[in-house]
Amino acid sequence: MNFDLTPEQDQLRDAVRALGRRYGHGYFVEKAKAGEHTTELWNEAGRLGYLGVNIPTEYGGGGGGITELAIVCEELAAAGCPLLLLVVSPAIAATVINKHGTDEQRKRYLPGFADGSLKVVFAITEPEAGSNFHRLGTVARRDGDDWLLSGRKCYISGVDEARYVLVVARTEDESTGKLKPALFIVPTDAPGLTRSKLDMEILSPENQFLLYLDDVRLPADALVGESLDAGLPALFAGLNPERITVAAMGAGTGRYAIERASEYTATRKVWGGRSIGSHQGVSHPLAHAAVQVELARLMIHKAAALYDAGRDLEAGVSGNMAKYAAGEAAALAVDTAVQALGGAGMTTEYGVATLLGAVRAGRIAPVSREMVLNFVAQHVLGQEKSY
Ligand SMILES: Cc1cc2nc3c(=O)[nH]c(=O)nc-3n(C[C@H](O)[C@H](O)[C@H](O)COP(=O)(O)OP(=O)(O)OC[C@H]3O[C@@H](n4cnc5c(N)ncnc54)[C@H](O)[C@@H]3O)c2cc1C
């Protein structure tokens, strides 16, 4: 058993950490408050090859796996820049196209993922279906060689920044009522596709949208894969990378918050000569949060290693567990850090309360803690499916 990163992974981690720190949480907050995006950071990370670490070298990527992408997600978050677009674009969309796209789609899209110049977001959630994706109501109908897509999606992140959105739809010829999903690469400026920004209580430069698809006409090659049979495996291909990278983002955010709080409590003195961190009522909750974050990190490394070894089923279990653990640990770490900083914890300047909304959302999205527990109860504990 080896818990060490390879020298290349170590170098990647150090380099991404340095880049993240150069921008820092102040930059992230400033962009969010101005209603702007973290374009400079994204573009620089793309130029340096960090956004394409998991793209095969033949398309200009780093030739690594989800382990490498998780390192990028964690280190940027640990520098105070948790970028959700890393989860939707390189982790989900690029993986789906790489693993299940046609040769033509790989040639067309992967080079853009490799240097970060292409952002593709992901739309599965619908107002009526929610966690139950078997109820998806977005329909794709054939019209000659073309496809026509109609339906509604909600909470879709980053649509305003992306050139395409990968839309999960149900194919209309399904008479049995059984879900036969298909994925479509839809230009965000396609006629018939409109969006409205949701007001979210999350301080982030990345936004969520309601999407309306009203007979959006797409050419035949917008369908991911050679045939409709590619749909279900393509959809599942995105799940493990999503769980693992969002977990890495949570672990990084937890590290960031604990580091901010520990720096503060080690130097803040209000009872004579001793720091507030010398009081165990302050230091133990931080230490406890650090333990939870480290446990989540171990699970993330395990899930990523299994995924990169092609052990998808095991990676599914570990990835879900990692996502759950990291979501809980991040929320605990940020809340504990706010408390340890006292009033300073609630200021923008100290940069921890600014993450409360994001870590709270991390227990709901992209898969809620309850749905992970359902998965573990059913697939690990052998319990009857409850829904
Ligand atoms: C910040 C943010 C970004 C997002 N980005 C995207 C995106 O880019 N693309 C995208 O497609 N979606 C996105 N989502 C949507 C997200 O994936 C969903 O919010 C999530 O899957 C939960 O679905 P829901 O909100 O409809 O909750 P619901 O399904 O309505 O569930 C509500 C509550 O009930 C619980 N619940 C539901 N069913 C069960 C059950 N069987 N057993 C136990 N508990 C249950 C849930 O866990 C939850 O706590 C985003 C959401 C947020 C908050």
The ligand as an SDF file (V2000), in Angstrom:
LIG
                    3D

 53 58  0  0  0  0  0  0  0  0999 V2000
  -24.9410   25.0380   -6.2920 C   0  0  0  0  0  0  0  0  0  0  0  0
  -25.6070   24.0000   -7.1220 C   0  0  0  0  0  0  0  0  0  0  0  0
  -25.1010   23.7060   -8.3700 C   0  0  0  0  0  0  0  0  0  0  0  0
  -25.7280   22.7510   -9.1690 C   0  0  0  0  0  0  0  0  0  0  0  0
  -25.2430   22.5190  -10.4340 N   0  0  0  0  0  0  0  0  0  0  0  0
  -25.8870   21.6330  -11.2470 C   0  0  0  0  0  0  0  0  0  0  0  0
  -25.4430   21.4450  -12.5910 C   0  0  0  0  0  0  0  0  0  0  0  0
  -24.4780   22.0620  -13.0530 O   0  0  0  0  0  0  0  0  0  0  0  0
  -26.1250   20.5590  -13.3730 N   0  0  0  0  0  0  0  0  0  0  0  0
  -27.1990   19.8570  -12.9000 C   0  0  0  0  0  0  0  0  0  0  0  0
  -27.7630   19.0780  -13.6640 O   0  0  0  0  0  0  0  0  0  0  0  0
  -27.6560   20.0320  -11.6300 N   0  0  0  0  0  0  0  0  0  0  0  0
  -27.0190   20.9020  -10.7930 C   0  0  0  0  0  0  0  0  0  0  0  0
  -27.4640   21.0890   -9.4990 N   0  0  0  0  0  0  0  0  0  0  0  0
  -28.6490   20.3560   -9.0250 C   0  0  0  0  0  0  0  0  0  0  0  0
  -28.3310   19.2910   -7.9830 C   0  0  0  0  0  0  0  0  0  0  0  0
  -27.7000   18.2050   -8.5860 O   0  0  0  0  0  0  0  0  0  0  0  0
  -29.6610   18.9390   -7.2970 C   0  0  0  0  0  0  0  0  0  0  0  0
  -30.0400   20.0680   -6.5260 O   0  0  0  0  0  0  0  0  0  0  0  0
  -29.5630   17.7140   -6.4420 C   0  0  0  0  0  0  0  0  0  0  0  0
  -29.3390   16.5730   -7.2420 O   0  0  0  0  0  0  0  0  0  0  0  0
  -30.8520   17.4900   -5.6210 C   0  0  0  0  0  0  0  0  0  0  0  0
  -31.9900   17.5740   -6.4190 O   0  0  0  0  0  0  0  0  0  0  0  0
  -33.1920   18.5490   -5.9740 P   0  0  0  0  0  0  0  0  0  0  0  0
  -32.6010   19.8730   -5.6680 O   0  0  0  0  0  0  0  0  0  0  0  0
  -34.2450   18.5260   -7.0140 O   0  0  0  0  0  0  0  0  0  0  0  0
  -33.7360   17.9530   -4.6350 O   0  0  0  0  0  0  0  0  0  0  0  0
  -34.9710   16.9450   -4.4300 P   0  0  0  0  0  0  0  0  0  0  0  0
  -34.8130   15.7350   -5.2730 O   0  0  0  0  0  0  0  0  0  0  0  0
  -36.2300   17.7350   -4.5250 O   0  0  0  0  0  0  0  0  0  0  0  0
  -34.7300   16.5210   -2.9270 O   0  0  0  0  0  0  0  0  0  0  0  0
  -34.9960   17.3900   -1.8180 C   0  0  0  0  0  0  0  0  0  0  0  0
  -34.4720   16.7310   -0.5630 C   0  0  0  0  0  0  0  0  0  0  0  0
  -35.0880   15.4450   -0.3910 O   0  0  0  0  0  0  0  0  0  0  0  0
  -34.0940   14.4330   -0.3000 C   0  0  0  0  0  0  0  0  0  0  0  0
  -34.5710   13.2110   -0.9890 N   0  0  0  0  0  0  0  0  0  0  0  0
  -35.0940   13.1230   -2.2500 C   0  0  0  0  0  0  0  0  0  0  0  0
  -35.3530   11.8440   -2.5440 N   0  0  0  0  0  0  0  0  0  0  0  0
  -34.9880   11.0950   -1.4810 C   0  0  0  0  0  0  0  0  0  0  0  0
  -35.0000    9.7040   -1.1800 C   0  0  0  0  0  0  0  0  0  0  0  0
  -35.4340    8.7890   -2.0440 N   0  0  0  0  0  0  0  0  0  0  0  0
  -34.5120    9.3100    0.0260 N   0  0  0  0  0  0  0  0  0  0  0  0
  -34.0380   10.2070    0.9140 C   0  0  0  0  0  0  0  0  0  0  0  0
  -34.0040   11.5410    0.6970 N   0  0  0  0  0  0  0  0  0  0  0  0
  -34.4720   11.9750   -0.4960 C   0  0  0  0  0  0  0  0  0  0  0  0
  -32.8800   14.9920   -0.9920 C   0  0  0  0  0  0  0  0  0  0  0  0
  -31.6940   14.3980   -0.5270 O   0  0  0  0  0  0  0  0  0  0  0  0
  -32.9730   16.4680   -0.6070 C   0  0  0  0  0  0  0  0  0  0  0  0
  -32.4020   16.6710    0.6440 O   0  0  0  0  0  0  0  0  0  0  0  0
  -26.8650   22.0510   -8.6870 C   0  0  0  0  0  0  0  0  0  0  0  0
  -27.3720   22.3520   -7.4110 C   0  0  0  0  0  0  0  0  0  0  0  0
  -26.7730   23.3120   -6.6250 C   0  0  0  0  0  0  0  0  0  0  0  0
  -27.3350   23.6310   -5.2710 C   0  0  0  0  0  0  0  0  0  0  0  0
  1  2  1  0
  2  3  1  0
  2 52  2  0
  3  4  2  0
  4  5  1  0
  4 50  1  0
  5  6  2  0
  6  7  1  0
  6 13  1  0
  7  8  2  0
  7  9  1  0
  9 10  1  0
 10 11  2  0
 10 12  1  0
 12 13  2  0
 13 14  1  0
 14 15  1  0
 14 50  1  0
 15 16  1  0
 16 17  1  0
 16 18  1  0
 18 19  1  0
 18 20  1  0
 20 21  1  0
 20 22  1  0
 22 23  1  0
 23 24  1  0
 24 25  2  0
 24 26  1  0
 24 27  1  0
 27 28  1  0
 28 29  2  0
 28 30  1  0
 28 31  1  0
 31 32  1  0
 32 33  1  0
 33 34  1  0
 33 48  1  0
 34 35  1  0
 35 36  1  0
 35 46  1  0
 36 37  1  0
 36 45  1  0
 37 38  2  0
 38 39  1  0
 39 40  1  0
 39 45  2  0
 40 41  1  0
 40 42  2  0
 42 43  1  0
 43 44  2  0
 44 45  1  0
 46 47  1  0
 46 48  1  0
 48 49  1  0
 50 51  2  0
 51 52  1  0
 52 53  1  0
M  END
$$$$
